[in-house]
Amino acid sequence: MSGRGFSMRISRRYLFLLSIVVVIATLLSTLKLPYYIYKPGHADALEGMVEIEGGFTSEGDMHLVTVSGIQATPVQYVWSKLYPHHEIVPLEQVRPEGVTDEDYRHAQLQLMESSQQAAVAVAYEAADADITIDYEGIFVVSVVENMPAEGQLEIGDLIVSIDGQSVKTAEDLIDYVATKQAGDTVELKLIREDEELNKQLTLKSFADDPEKFGIGVQLVTDRKVSVDPEVHFSSGNIGGPSAGLMFSLKIYDLLTAEDLTKGYTIAGTGEVDYEGNVARVGGVDKKVVAADKAGVDLFFAPFEAGASNSNYELAKETAKNINSSLEVVPVDTFTDAVNYLEQLPAKTN
């Protein structure tokens, strides 16, 4: 009897300790910390992701490259401390307080759609294909904390005029605000969920750069791009603007008879604007790691007019540090990338 009682006490103690272990393990693996982890993502083939009926085929492949991001748990936080090219940043740098996961995801998808439209325009114009662009307004994709737009504007708002003047592009609004001074008031007309609203905002200097002032929003231009033949994207939940350069190269390759790939596996990064300029993006070191794992031959990176801390310099340094054989190529424009590929000898196996 006493032996059975002792055994029951051991069993209860064991179950109690096991329960504590399970609770701790669950907390360590699921508790969300106020940090965000960036790490190498994937090199995703654009074949099938970008399609044009009757488009030309190529021997090689083109890829966009992603950075993976997730809010940290204690286990992931410690794990990321041990791995190179894993970056831990405060959550508010990624998703300001008050911005939900859904808001952030929507903003990133909006930036992706905007980058696709810019890529279409650049590629179709370079290929001398049929294209028409209609301007419909400016979308708000993020709001800066402690600036005039906070609490007044929301992600997804469509701004159509400022002080009674219609605006077609984000640059129109930025240029108009530049004619004002901090302390001046501007009136915005916007559309939110099919409702027309008017908002008066007083321009304010930015805390981190007192020489700059504004209302505190990030904007993208809502353009309706019509092309013939039509181009179709199926990029899923990939967000952000950094695939713009690779989209434009893939579209141009589909529209032109010459095989732009020359048989190589090509990847790269860089936001492209409607004039074909390639701009700096984040996470280029992680993208080089992802490209190397995918066996990429060439990697385009923004040169930033030769800046010492350019995406190109970081990409080249990362490729060297991981002993990668991929060739890192600097570009400032879409045309730079096309010229490089056109002059490249065909790949020999």
TORBA-281940 format. One line per field, with one value per residue (C-alpha): x, y, z negated; residue number from 1; residue in one letter. Coordinates in pm, 1 decimal, always signed. Example, Ala and Ser with C-alpha at 12.3 -4.5 7.8 and 13.67 -1.06 7.14 Angstrom:
BEGIN
c1	c(+1230.0 | +1367.0)
c2	c(-450.0 | -106.0)
c3	c(-780.0 | -714.0)
k	c(1 | 2)
r	c(a | s)
END
This chain:
BEGIN
c1	c(+0.0 | +277.7 | +466.6 | +163.0 | +120.7 | +486.6 | +444.8 | +137.2 | +325.5 | +610.5 | +363.0 | +189.1 | +520.9 | +631.3 | +308.8 | +338.1 | +696.3 | +604.9 | +320.1 | +557.5 | +803.1 | +526.6 | +402.7 | +755.7 | +829.5 | +500.8 | +575.1 | +928.2 | +803.6 | +483.9 | +518.2 | +548.1 | +833.2 | +846.3 | +1108.9 | +1104.1 | +1345.4 | +1463.7 | +1644.1 | +1721.2 | +1409.4 | +1390.0 | +1481.5 | +1147.2 | +1138.8 | +947.9 | +855.3 | +482.9 | +469.6 | +480.5 | +300.0 | +229.7 | +27.4 | +250.5 | +560.3 | +902.9 | +1083.5 | +1439.7 | +1700.3 | +1782.3 | +1576.4 | +1500.4 | +1419.8 | +1300.2 | +1461.3 | +1281.2 | +1361.0 | +1168.4 | +1028.3 | +850.5 | +774.7 | +1017.1 | +942.2 | +1204.6 | +1330.9 | +1352.9 | +1522.3 | +1800.9 | +1827.4 | +1869.6 | +2151.9 | +2349.2 | +2303.4 | +2471.7 | +2246.8 | +1964.2 | +1870.4 | +1669.6 | +1501.9 | +1248.5 | +895.4 | +801.4 | +1060.5 | +866.3 | +510.1 | +446.2 | +220.7 | -144.0 | -72.1 | -216.8 | -69.5 | -345.7 | -263.8 | +104.1 | +33.2 | -203.9 | +58.2 | +324.9 | +94.4 | +7.4 | +379.1 | +420.1 | +134.2 | +280.8 | +621.9 | +461.7 | +287.8 | +614.4 | +791.9 | +523.1 | +554.6 | +934.4 | +945.7 | +666.6 | +807.9 | +1157.4 | +1015.4 | +811.8 | +494.5 | +141.5 | +85.1 | -153.0 | -128.6 | -420.3 | -364.7 | -633.8 | -485.4 | -242.4 | -270.4 | -150.8 | +57.0 | +186.5 | +145.5 | +434.4 | +384.0 | +357.2 | +311.9 | +0.8 | -140.2 | -158.0 | -521.8 | -637.0 | -528.4 | -543.8 | -364.6 | -560.0 | -689.4 | -691.3 | -583.1 | -724.8 | -646.6 | -458.1 | -584.8 | -826.8 | -556.4 | -587.0 | -283.9 | -203.5 | +120.0 | +288.6 | +549.1 | +274.9 | +178.9 | +541.3 | +632.7 | +332.5 | +412.6 | +772.0 | +639.8 | +499.0 | +658.2 | +631.6 | +323.2 | +124.8 | -210.3 | -314.3 | -651.0 | -664.3 | -960.3 | -958.4 | -1173.1 | -1205.4 | -1428.3 | -1629.2 | -1679.7 | -1534.1 | -1359.6 | -1176.2 | -888.3 | -700.5 | -343.4 | -73.8 | +272.3 | +529.4 | +905.6 | +1025.6 | +1182.7 | +1479.0 | +1537.7 | +1417.7 | +1508.6 | +1236.1 | +865.0 | +539.6 | +229.8 | +402.0 | +283.6 | +431.4 | +251.4 | +220.9 | +62.7 | -249.0 | -196.0 | -409.0 | -173.3 | -330.9 | -108.2 | -136.2 | -58.3 | -174.3 | +62.4 | -50.7 | +111.7 | +67.1 | +301.7 | +76.1 | +153.0 | +495.7 | +497.7 | +713.8 | +860.5 | +1205.2 | +1125.2 | +1059.1 | +1385.7 | +1350.5 | +985.2 | +1082.5 | +1362.6 | +1135.8 | +859.7 | +1106.6 | +1249.0 | +898.8 | +827.6 | +1149.8 | +1274.2 | +1633.7 | +1702.1 | +1804.7 | +1904.4 | +2171.8 | +2110.9 | +2204.5 | +2010.7 | +1961.2 | +1836.2 | +1858.1 | +1686.1 | +1595.7 | +1286.0 | +1228.7 | +1041.1 | +852.7 | +1168.0 | +1358.9 | +1577.9 | +1678.1 | +1660.2 | +1810.9 | +1619.5 | +1657.3 | +1792.8 | +2030.0 | +2274.2 | +1996.7 | +1889.3 | +2243.1 | +2243.6 | +1908.2 | +2028.9 | +2347.0 | +2150.1 | +1938.0 | +2245.1 | +2205.9 | +2476.4 | +2420.8 | +2282.3 | +2187.0 | +2215.4 | +2154.3 | +2483.8 | +2349.2 | +2583.0 | +2885.4 | +2797.8 | +3038.9 | +2757.0 | +2548.1 | +2342.4 | +2601.2 | +2890.4 | +2703.4 | +2596.3 | +2952.0 | +3090.2 | +2826.8 | +2900.9 | +3268.8 | +3204.4 | +2994.7 | +3238.8 | +2971.8 | +3053.6 | +2765.8 | +2859.4 | +2728.4 | +2649.3 | +2596.4 | +2308.2 | +2158.6 | +1889.5 | +1685.8 | +1884.9 | +2211.7 | +2085.3 | +1960.1 | +2287.9 | +2486.6 | +2280.6 | +2282.7 | +2664.2 | +2702.1 | +2830.1 | +2595.0 | +2646.7 | +2835.6 | +2764.9)
c2	c(+0.0 | +236.3 | +144.1 | +223.9 | +562.1 | +643.8 | +552.5 | +774.4 | +1065.7 | +1015.7 | +1002.9 | +1320.9 | +1499.0 | +1377.2 | +1496.1 | +1832.5 | +1882.5 | +1765.1 | +2017.7 | +2297.7 | +2193.7 | +2186.6 | +2532.4 | +2679.5 | +2516.8 | +2647.7 | +2999.9 | +2992.8 | +2882.9 | +3090.9 | +3403.6 | +3704.3 | +3942.1 | +4309.2 | +4219.7 | +4125.8 | +3883.0 | +3918.0 | +3624.6 | +3492.4 | +3392.3 | +3223.4 | +3280.3 | +3236.6 | +3169.5 | +3428.4 | +3164.6 | +3116.0 | +3409.5 | +3656.4 | +3553.1 | +3717.4 | +3530.0 | +3460.6 | +3570.9 | +3454.9 | +3176.1 | +3175.2 | +2914.9 | +3065.7 | +3165.0 | +3487.0 | +3499.6 | +3749.3 | +3708.4 | +3747.3 | +3819.4 | +3618.1 | +3807.1 | +3703.7 | +3844.1 | +3682.0 | +3425.1 | +3363.6 | +3050.8 | +3226.2 | +3527.1 | +3313.4 | +3102.2 | +3412.7 | +3538.0 | +3230.8 | +3261.5 | +3506.6 | +3717.6 | +3697.4 | +4047.9 | +4135.5 | +4476.9 | +4638.7 | +4564.9 | +4935.2 | +4982.7 | +4737.1 | +4788.1 | +5112.4 | +5096.8 | +5089.2 | +4923.2 | +4572.0 | +4269.7 | +4306.8 | +4676.1 | +4594.7 | +4307.1 | +4524.4 | +4800.4 | +4554.4 | +4405.5 | +4756.0 | +4830.2 | +4505.4 | +4596.2 | +4942.0 | +4793.2 | +4557.1 | +4845.5 | +5040.6 | +4731.7 | +4687.2 | +5049.2 | +5036.8 | +4705.4 | +4777.7 | +5120.2 | +4974.5 | +4702.2 | +4961.8 | +4768.1 | +4907.5 | +5077.5 | +5339.5 | +5483.5 | +5649.3 | +5820.3 | +5773.7 | +5917.3 | +5841.8 | +5563.4 | +5597.3 | +5288.9 | +5392.7 | +5670.7 | +5808.7 | +5813.3 | +6158.3 | +6335.2 | +6527.6 | +6236.4 | +6011.7 | +5968.5 | +6159.0 | +5940.2 | +5562.4 | +5298.1 | +5255.4 | +5613.6 | +5743.5 | +6108.9 | +6286.6 | +6655.7 | +6897.4 | +7253.2 | +7200.0 | +7097.8 | +6745.5 | +6521.3 | +6235.6 | +6108.0 | +6096.5 | +6332.2 | +6589.0 | +6599.4 | +6599.0 | +6883.1 | +7087.9 | +7039.9 | +7148.2 | +7495.3 | +7535.2 | +7577.0 | +7394.0 | +7531.0 | +7583.2 | +7403.4 | +7200.3 | +7043.4 | +6696.0 | +6543.6 | +6166.9 | +5859.6 | +5602.5 | +5299.6 | +5483.5 | +5787.2 | +6126.1 | +6304.2 | +6632.8 | +6654.6 | +6965.5 | +6896.0 | +7130.1 | +7057.5 | +6957.2 | +6896.5 | +6537.3 | +6456.9 | +6276.3 | +6544.3 | +6894.5 | +7029.4 | +6812.6 | +6865.7 | +6716.1 | +6534.7 | +6202.5 | +5943.7 | +5700.7 | +5711.0 | +5513.9 | +5639.9 | +5456.0 | +5411.6 | +5203.2 | +5057.0 | +4907.6 | +4703.8 | +4485.0 | +4198.1 | +4169.5 | +4066.9 | +3854.5 | +3830.1 | +3556.2 | +3664.2 | +3544.2 | +3692.8 | +3829.9 | +4197.5 | +4505.4 | +4695.3 | +4537.0 | +4291.4 | +4575.8 | +4541.6 | +4166.7 | +4200.0 | +4457.6 | +4236.8 | +3931.0 | +4122.2 | +4271.0 | +3923.3 | +3790.0 | +4078.0 | +4060.7 | +3786.0 | +3789.8 | +3556.8 | +3809.0 | +3536.2 | +3380.5 | +3057.7 | +3197.3 | +3185.9 | +3551.3 | +3717.2 | +4059.4 | +4325.6 | +4690.7 | +4906.4 | +5045.8 | +5368.8 | +5468.4 | +5620.3 | +5294.4 | +5411.7 | +5140.0 | +5236.9 | +5096.4 | +4828.6 | +4650.2 | +4304.7 | +4273.4 | +4054.6 | +3807.3 | +3805.9 | +3720.4 | +3423.9 | +3305.4 | +3350.7 | +3155.6 | +2864.7 | +2858.5 | +2833.0 | +3175.7 | +3285.2 | +3664.1 | +3900.3 | +4260.4 | +4509.8 | +4887.1 | +5073.6 | +5399.9 | +5604.3 | +5446.8 | +5522.5 | +5356.4 | +5182.3 | +5090.9 | +4774.4 | +4664.4 | +4697.1 | +4500.1 | +4234.6 | +4194.8 | +4172.8 | +3914.7 | +3698.1 | +3704.6 | +3619.6 | +3313.6 | +3204.0 | +3233.0 | +3203.0 | +3423.9 | +3740.0 | +4057.2 | +4323.3 | +4692.7 | +4878.3 | +5224.6 | +5177.2 | +4911.0 | +4997.0 | +4918.0 | +4566.2 | +4514.2 | +4637.3 | +4405.4 | +4102.4 | +4187.9 | +4203.5 | +3884.7 | +3577.3 | +3281.1 | +3039.2 | +2722.2 | +2411.3)
c3	c(+0.0 | -94.3 | +224.3 | +436.2 | +258.8 | +320.0 | +687.6 | +718.3 | +560.0 | +811.3 | +1098.5 | +987.9 | +944.4 | +1286.5 | +1447.4 | +1270.3 | +1388.5 | +1736.7 | +1746.5 | +1645.9 | +1916.2 | +2177.3 | +2073.2 | +2084.0 | +2420.7 | +2559.9 | +2437.4 | +2577.7 | +2918.2 | +2945.4 | +2730.6 | +2960.5 | +2877.8 | +2988.7 | +3247.5 | +3613.4 | +3778.4 | +4137.4 | +4299.1 | +4648.3 | +4838.9 | +5177.9 | +5539.4 | +5715.0 | +6087.1 | +6289.8 | +6545.7 | +6489.3 | +6248.0 | +6539.6 | +6858.9 | +7193.6 | +7451.4 | +7749.2 | +7555.7 | +7667.1 | +7479.4 | +7348.5 | +7261.8 | +6923.3 | +6621.7 | +6438.0 | +6067.6 | +5811.0 | +5469.6 | +5139.7 | +4778.6 | +4521.3 | +4223.9 | +3907.1 | +3563.8 | +3319.5 | +3052.9 | +2779.8 | +2957.5 | +3294.4 | +3134.8 | +2985.7 | +3300.6 | +3518.1 | +3294.3 | +3398.0 | +3774.3 | +4011.3 | +4234.1 | +3981.1 | +3872.3 | +3561.4 | +3551.5 | +3316.6 | +3431.6 | +3449.8 | +3725.8 | +3939.6 | +3827.6 | +3635.6 | +3332.1 | +3434.5 | +3770.9 | +3782.4 | +3959.1 | +4216.7 | +4271.2 | +4316.0 | +4555.4 | +4758.8 | +4783.7 | +4899.4 | +5163.7 | +5281.4 | +5322.0 | +5514.9 | +5749.0 | +5801.8 | +5883.0 | +6135.1 | +6309.4 | +6330.4 | +6465.0 | +6731.4 | +6842.4 | +6860.3 | +7047.8 | +7296.2 | +7381.2 | +7426.2 | +7652.2 | +7843.6 | +7759.7 | +7725.8 | +7387.4 | +7241.8 | +6890.0 | +6705.7 | +6370.1 | +6103.8 | +5783.0 | +5502.5 | +5245.8 | +4886.6 | +4799.3 | +4456.2 | +4201.0 | +3992.3 | +3616.4 | +3451.8 | +3785.4 | +3903.6 | +4104.8 | +3798.3 | +3702.0 | +4011.5 | +4301.7 | +4324.8 | +4527.7 | +4850.5 | +4869.4 | +5228.3 | +5244.9 | +5549.7 | +5485.0 | +5260.1 | +5203.7 | +5489.9 | +5736.5 | +5878.1 | +5832.2 | +6067.6 | +5918.3 | +5579.0 | +5724.3 | +5795.5 | +5428.7 | +5306.4 | +5542.5 | +5428.3 | +5059.4 | +5130.4 | +5225.7 | +4872.3 | +4530.9 | +4199.9 | +4022.6 | +4342.8 | +4371.5 | +4675.0 | +4757.8 | +4905.4 | +5083.9 | +5059.7 | +5111.8 | +4834.7 | +4888.1 | +5157.7 | +4930.4 | +5027.3 | +4738.7 | +4687.9 | +4441.4 | +4332.6 | +4220.0 | +4091.8 | +4232.7 | +3973.5 | +3965.5 | +3928.4 | +3592.3 | +3748.1 | +4013.2 | +3910.7 | +4255.3 | +4408.7 | +4352.6 | +4471.3 | +4353.5 | +4282.7 | +4533.1 | +4781.4 | +5115.3 | +5437.3 | +5757.1 | +5870.5 | +6242.3 | +6474.2 | +6730.4 | +7043.6 | +7274.3 | +7580.1 | +7560.2 | +7200.0 | +6922.1 | +6628.0 | +6283.7 | +6026.0 | +5747.1 | +5465.0 | +5124.7 | +5216.2 | +5122.2 | +5151.6 | +5447.5 | +5476.6 | +5758.4 | +6002.7 | +6194.2 | +6243.6 | +6348.3 | +6611.2 | +6747.7 | +6764.2 | +6942.4 | +7190.2 | +7256.9 | +7326.9 | +7567.6 | +7770.2 | +8000.0 | +7877.3 | +7584.3 | +7318.8 | +7070.9 | +7300.8 | +7109.0 | +6766.1 | +6441.6 | +6353.9 | +6036.5 | +5882.1 | +5681.6 | +5709.7 | +5721.2 | +6069.7 | +6143.0 | +6456.7 | +6605.6 | +6558.8 | +6269.7 | +6024.1 | +5655.6 | +5337.5 | +5146.7 | +4814.9 | +4733.5 | +5028.0 | +4831.4 | +4752.9 | +5116.5 | +5228.9 | +4988.9 | +5128.7 | +5487.3 | +5417.9 | +5269.7 | +5587.2 | +5811.7 | +5971.3 | +6219.6 | +6225.8 | +5963.4 | +6045.3 | +5758.5 | +5741.3 | +5794.8 | +5650.9 | +5869.9 | +5703.7 | +5340.0 | +5096.3 | +4905.5 | +5209.5 | +5247.7 | +5503.1 | +5257.2 | +4989.8 | +5240.1 | +5368.6 | +5012.7 | +4915.2 | +5220.6 | +5128.6 | +4762.7 | +4849.6 | +5123.3 | +5389.9 | +5757.0 | +5869.1 | +6057.0 | +5890.9 | +6153.6 | +6068.8 | +6237.6 | +6205.8 | +6470.1 | +6649.3 | +6961.4 | +6780.5 | +6711.8 | +7068.1 | +7218.0 | +6992.8 | +7093.7 | +7463.2 | +7463.3 | +7261.2 | +7451.9 | +7451.8 | +7165.2 | +7250.3 | +7044.3)
k	c(1 | 2 | 3 | 4 | 5 | 6 | 7 | 8 | 9 | 10 | 11 | 12 | 13 | 14 | 15 | 16 | 17 | 18 | 19 | 20 | 21 | 22 | 23 | 24 | 25 | 26 | 27 | 28 | 29 | 30 | 31 | 32 | 33 | 34 | 35 | 36 | 37 | 38 | 39 | 40 | 41 | 42 | 43 | 44 | 45 | 46 | 47 | 48 | 49 | 50 | 51 | 52 | 53 | 54 | 55 | 56 | 57 | 58 | 59 | 60 | 61 | 62 | 63 | 64 | 65 | 66 | 67 | 68 | 69 | 70 | 71 | 72 | 73 | 74 | 75 | 76 | 77 | 78 | 79 | 80 | 81 | 82 | 83 | 84 | 85 | 86 | 87 | 88 | 89 | 90 | 91 | 92 | 93 | 94 | 95 | 96 | 97 | 98 | 99 | 100 | 101 | 102 | 103 | 104 | 105 | 106 | 107 | 108 | 109 | 110 | 111 | 112 | 113 | 114 | 115 | 116 | 117 | 118 | 119 | 120 | 121 | 122 | 123 | 124 | 125 | 126 | 127 | 128 | 129 | 130 | 131 | 132 | 133 | 134 | 135 | 136 | 137 | 138 | 139 | 140 | 141 | 142 | 143 | 144 | 145 | 146 | 147 | 148 | 149 | 150 | 151 | 152 | 153 | 154 | 155 | 156 | 157 | 158 | 159 | 160 | 161 | 162 | 163 | 164 | 165 | 166 | 167 | 168 | 169 | 170 | 171 | 172 | 173 | 174 | 175 | 176 | 177 | 178 | 179 | 180 | 181 | 182 | 183 | 184 | 185 | 186 | 187 | 188 | 189 | 190 | 191 | 192 | 193 | 194 | 195 | 196 | 197 | 198 | 199 | 200 | 201 | 202 | 203 | 204 | 205 | 206 | 207 | 208 | 209 | 210 | 211 | 212 | 213 | 214 | 215 | 216 | 217 | 218 | 219 | 220 | 221 | 222 | 223 | 224 | 225 | 226 | 227 | 228 | 229 | 230 | 231 | 232 | 233 | 234 | 235 | 236 | 237 | 238 | 239 | 240 | 241 | 242 | 243 | 244 | 245 | 246 | 247 | 248 | 249 | 250 | 251 | 252 | 253 | 254 | 255 | 256 | 257 | 258 | 259 | 260 | 261 | 262 | 263 | 264 | 265 | 266 | 267 | 268 | 269 | 270 | 271 | 272 | 273 | 274 | 275 | 276 | 277 | 278 | 279 | 280 | 281 | 282 | 283 | 284 | 285 | 286 | 287 | 288 | 289 | 290 | 291 | 292 | 293 | 294 | 295 | 296 | 297 | 298 | 299 | 300 | 301 | 302 | 303 | 304 | 305 | 306 | 307 | 308 | 309 | 310 | 311 | 312 | 313 | 314 | 315 | 316 | 317 | 318 | 319 | 320 | 321 | 322 | 323 | 324 | 325 | 326 | 327 | 328 | 329 | 330 | 331 | 332 | 333 | 334 | 335 | 336 | 337 | 338 | 339 | 340 | 341 | 342 | 343 | 344 | 345 | 346 | 347 | 348 | 349)
r	c(m | s | g | r | g | f | s | m | r | i | s | r | r | y | l | f | l | l | s | i | v | v | v | i | a | t | l | l | s | t | l | k | l | p | y | y | i | y | k | p | g | h | a | d | a | l | e | g | m | v | e | i | e | g | g | f | t | s | e | g | d | m | h | l | v | t | v | s | g | i | q | a | t | p | v | q | y | v | w | s | k | l | y | p | h | h | e | i | v | p | l | e | q | v | r | p | e | g | v | t | d | e | d | y | r | h | a | q | l | q | l | m | e | s | s | q | q | a | a | v | a | v | a | y | e | a | a | d | a | d | i | t | i | d | y | e | g | i | f | v | v | s | v | v | e | n | m | p | a | e | g | q | l | e | i | g | d | l | i | v | s | i | d | g | q | s | v | k | t | a | e | d | l | i | d | y | v | a | t | k | q | a | g | d | t | v | e | l | k | l | i | r | e | d | e | e | l | n | k | q | l | t | l | k | s | f | a | d | d | p | e | k | f | g | i | g | v | q | l | v | t | d | r | k | v | s | v | d | p | e | v | h | f | s | s | g | n | i | g | g | p | s | a | g | l | m | f | s | l | k | i | y | d | l | l | t | a | e | d | l | t | k | g | y | t | i | a | g | t | g | e | v | d | y | e | g | n | v | a | r | v | g | g | v | d | k | k | v | v | a | a | d | k | a | g | v | d | l | f | f | a | p | f | e | a | g | a | s | n | s | n | y | e | l | a | k | e | t | a | k | n | i | n | s | s | l | e | v | v | p | v | d | t | f | t | d | a | v | n | y | l | e | q | l | p | a | k | t | n)
END
